[in-house]
Amino acid sequence: MATPRWWSASLPDDIIEYILACLPPKPLIRFRCVRQSWNSKISDPEFINKHLSMNKAKSLSLDDDDNNNNNNNGYLLCRSPRPVHDPRLIMVRELCTFVCNTNSNSSLTEISRLRINPIYHDSSFGFCNGICYGTITVSHPAPWNFCGTSYHWHFSKARSLAYHTVRNAGIYLWNPSVRKHKRLPAVLDDDRFNYRSYGLAFPTSQNNDLKLLVFGCSVNREQLRAQVYTLSTNSWSWVEQPVEPLDGSVGSRPWIDSSSCLFFNGALHFIATASQGYGFILCFDVDHEQFQEIKLPHNFSLSPELAVFKGSLALIAFDQDGVCHIWVMGQNGLANSWTPTISVPLPGVKNFLGCTRSGELVIMKSDNQVFSFDPVSQNENGYGILNFTEVVYTANLLESLLLLNE
């Protein structure tokens, strides 16, 4: 007897599967209710990988097309500044996601909301290709940890190091597209470290796997080690290469700025500081799990943020006079390849959030208004005033079915 097809249609199965793989997650989630065979197929890990691969290719084609008609200017993830009441809890905090519209009436449109049990000491958050990670430190078990859509959050006060003990912290991955989250196993040798920096990435050589890099540093900075979580094995492993600066310092360990992490060209990039104020960019090659160093420009004295500016690695920094300086790195990755591209007055900036695909800067002003700023034309587009004090930005949000079966 012939094997029954998992759907009834006149088209071949492979054509139907291809059509479904081109769809966004939201209708696919609904289609799982059509029949059991559809649910089994859409939940199949092979189909999930195929769907992600096709969305990656689509995203790359948009990146290569300077004239693409993308209808948004990126996404914001925000945490509410004060607890809100919930009938099931005494108080909760909320994470909200907004899309930055590019129509004539530039605005923010809320696309999701997540309520969080507030019993924690500190937390953090951010984006990477539509999958998110986050930490939460709880003082006792809570029955309503999550409800709604989920994102990765890594929280650091005033965009600086998160000065808090995270021995009891849980680390989570969330996928907003399918409203699923996953708590990760405990990190290795957790009691040795007090401060954390995180970076989430898709390795290029391992197709659709995910890796989360975690730095642990002792209070006296005598120990700095890195470990990696791999989604496919659901396990942690130590990075064998020691984390050391390449400036010739003996016995010096770099101090990682947890507020600046950028995934670019297959590597996670962190702003780091070693002995005598020696600053550099510490890069982690996600495929080979090796560290490299990129030197900052000569005599660079500002405190920069990392960004991708029109396809290139860039430093965005503001001086005391409110002037924004943009340095762009050349192809060879050497210190002498940094080029001061733009210096433009931009006063009243509270936080630099990121760069759009077209090279606009996404900024939060001191009055919590978020706007995009074109450093060439010096035009501003305001998106509105947010009731949030902690905000992160991404130019892309790659939808996928990852974590669907969690």
Secondary structure in CASP SS format (residue, H / E / C, confidence):
PFRMAT SS
TARGET T0000
AUTHOR 0000-0000-0000
METHOD secondary structure of the structure
MODEL  1
M C 1.00
A C 1.00
T C 1.00
P C 1.00
R C 1.00
W C 1.00
W C 1.00
S C 1.00
A C 1.00
S C 1.00
L C 1.00
P C 1.00
D H 1.00
D H 1.00
I H 1.00
I H 1.00
E H 1.00
Y H 1.00
I H 1.00
L H 1.00
A H 1.00
C C 1.00
L C 1.00
P C 1.00
P H 1.00
K H 1.00
P H 1.00
L H 1.00
I H 1.00
R H 1.00
F H 1.00
R C 1.00
C C 1.00
V C 1.00
R C 1.00
Q H 1.00
S H 1.00
W H 1.00
N H 1.00
S H 1.00
K H 1.00
I H 1.00
S H 1.00
D C 1.00
P H 1.00
E H 1.00
F H 1.00
I H 1.00
N H 1.00
K H 1.00
H H 1.00
L H 1.00
S H 1.00
M H 1.00
N H 1.00
K H 1.00
A H 1.00
K H 1.00
S H 1.00
L H 1.00
S H 1.00
L H 1.00
D H 1.00
D H 1.00
D C 1.00
D C 1.00
N C 1.00
N C 1.00
N C 1.00
N C 1.00
N C 1.00
N E 1.00
N E 1.00
G E 1.00
Y E 1.00
L E 1.00
L E 1.00
C E 1.00
R E 1.00
S C 1.00
P C 1.00
R C 1.00
P C 1.00
V E 1.00
H E 1.00
D E 1.00
P C 1.00
R C 1.00
L E 1.00
I E 1.00
M E 1.00
V E 1.00
R E 1.00
E E 1.00
L E 1.00
C E 1.00
T E 1.00
F E 1.00
V E 1.00
C E 1.00
N E 1.00
T C 1.00
N C 1.00
S C 1.00
N C 1.00
S C 1.00
S C 1.00
L E 1.00
T E 1.00
E E 1.00
I E 1.00
S E 1.00
R E 1.00
L E 1.00
R E 1.00
I E 1.00
N C 1.00
P C 1.00
I C 1.00
Y E 1.00
H E 1.00
D E 1.00
S E 1.00
S E 1.00
F E 1.00
G E 1.00
F C 1.00
C E 1.00
N C 1.00
G C 1.00
I E 1.00
C E 1.00
Y E 1.00
G E 1.00
T E 1.00
I E 1.00
T E 1.00
V E 1.00
S C 1.00
H C 1.00
P C 1.00
A C 1.00
P C 1.00
W C 1.00
N C 1.00
F E 1.00
C E 1.00
G E 1.00
T C 1.00
S C 1.00
Y C 1.00
H E 1.00
W E 1.00
H E 1.00
F C 1.00
S C 1.00
K H 1.00
A H 1.00
R H 1.00
S C 1.00
L C 1.00
A C 1.00
Y C 1.00
H C 1.00
T C 1.00
V C 1.00
R C 1.00
N C 1.00
A E 1.00
G E 1.00
I E 1.00
Y E 1.00
L E 1.00
W E 1.00
N E 1.00
P C 1.00
S C 1.00
V C 1.00
R C 1.00
K E 1.00
H E 1.00
K E 1.00
R E 1.00
L C 1.00
P C 1.00
A C 1.00
V C 1.00
L C 1.00
D C 1.00
D H 1.00
D H 1.00
R H 1.00
F C 1.00
N C 1.00
Y E 1.00
R E 1.00
S E 1.00
Y E 1.00
G E 1.00
L E 1.00
A E 1.00
F C 1.00
P C 1.00
T C 1.00
S C 1.00
Q C 1.00
N C 1.00
N C 1.00
D C 1.00
L C 1.00
K E 1.00
L E 1.00
L E 1.00
V E 1.00
F E 1.00
G E 1.00
C E 1.00
S C 1.00
V C 1.00
N C 1.00
R C 1.00
E C 1.00
Q C 1.00
L E 1.00
R E 1.00
A E 1.00
Q E 1.00
V E 1.00
Y E 1.00
T E 1.00
L C 1.00
S C 1.00
T C 1.00
N C 1.00
S E 1.00
W E 1.00
S E 1.00
W E 1.00
V C 1.00
E C 1.00
Q C 1.00
P C 1.00
V C 1.00
E C 1.00
P C 1.00
L C 1.00
D C 1.00
G C 1.00
S C 1.00
V C 1.00
G C 1.00
S C 1.00
R C 1.00
P C 1.00
W E 1.00
I E 1.00
D E 1.00
S E 1.00
S E 1.00
S E 1.00
C E 1.00
L E 1.00
F E 1.00
F E 1.00
N C 1.00
G C 1.00
A E 1.00
L E 1.00
H E 1.00
F E 1.00
I E 1.00
A E 1.00
T E 1.00
A C 1.00
S H 1.00
Q H 1.00
G H 1.00
Y C 1.00
G E 1.00
F E 1.00
I E 1.00
L E 1.00
C E 1.00
F E 1.00
D E 1.00
V C 1.00
D C 1.00
H C 1.00
E C 1.00
Q E 1.00
F E 1.00
Q E 1.00
E E 1.00
I E 1.00
K E 1.00
L C 1.00
P C 1.00
H C 1.00
N C 1.00
F C 1.00
S C 1.00
L C 1.00
S C 1.00
P C 1.00
E E 1.00
L E 1.00
A E 1.00
V E 1.00
F E 1.00
K C 1.00
G C 1.00
S E 1.00
L E 1.00
A E 1.00
L E 1.00
I E 1.00
A E 1.00
F E 1.00
D C 1.00
Q C 1.00
D C 1.00
G C 1.00
V E 1.00
C E 1.00
H E 1.00
I E 1.00
W E 1.00
V E 1.00
M E 1.00
G C 1.00
Q C 1.00
N C 1.00
G C 1.00
L C 1.00
A H 1.00
N H 1.00
S H 1.00
W E 1.00
T E 1.00
P E 1.00
T E 1.00
I E 1.00
S E 1.00
V E 1.00
P E 1.00
L C 1.00
P C 1.00
G C 1.00
V E 1.00
K E 1.00
N E 1.00
F E 1.00
L E 1.00
G E 1.00
C E 1.00
T C 1.00
R C 1.00
S C 1.00
G C 1.00
E C 1.00
L E 1.00
V E 1.00
I E 1.00
M E 1.00
K E 1.00
S C 1.00
D C 1.00
N C 1.00
Q E 1.00
V E 1.00
F E 1.00
S E 1.00
F E 1.00
D C 1.00
P C 1.00
V C 1.00
S C 1.00
Q C 1.00
N C 1.00
E E 1.00
N E 1.00
G E 1.00
Y E 1.00
G E 1.00
I E 1.00
L C 1.00
N C 1.00
F C 1.00
T C 1.00
E E 1.00
V E 1.00
V E 1.00
Y E 1.00
T E 1.00
A C 1.00
N C 1.00
L C 1.00
L C 1.00
E C 1.00
S C 1.00
L C 1.00
L C 1.00
L C 1.00
L C 1.00
N C 1.00
E C 1.00
END
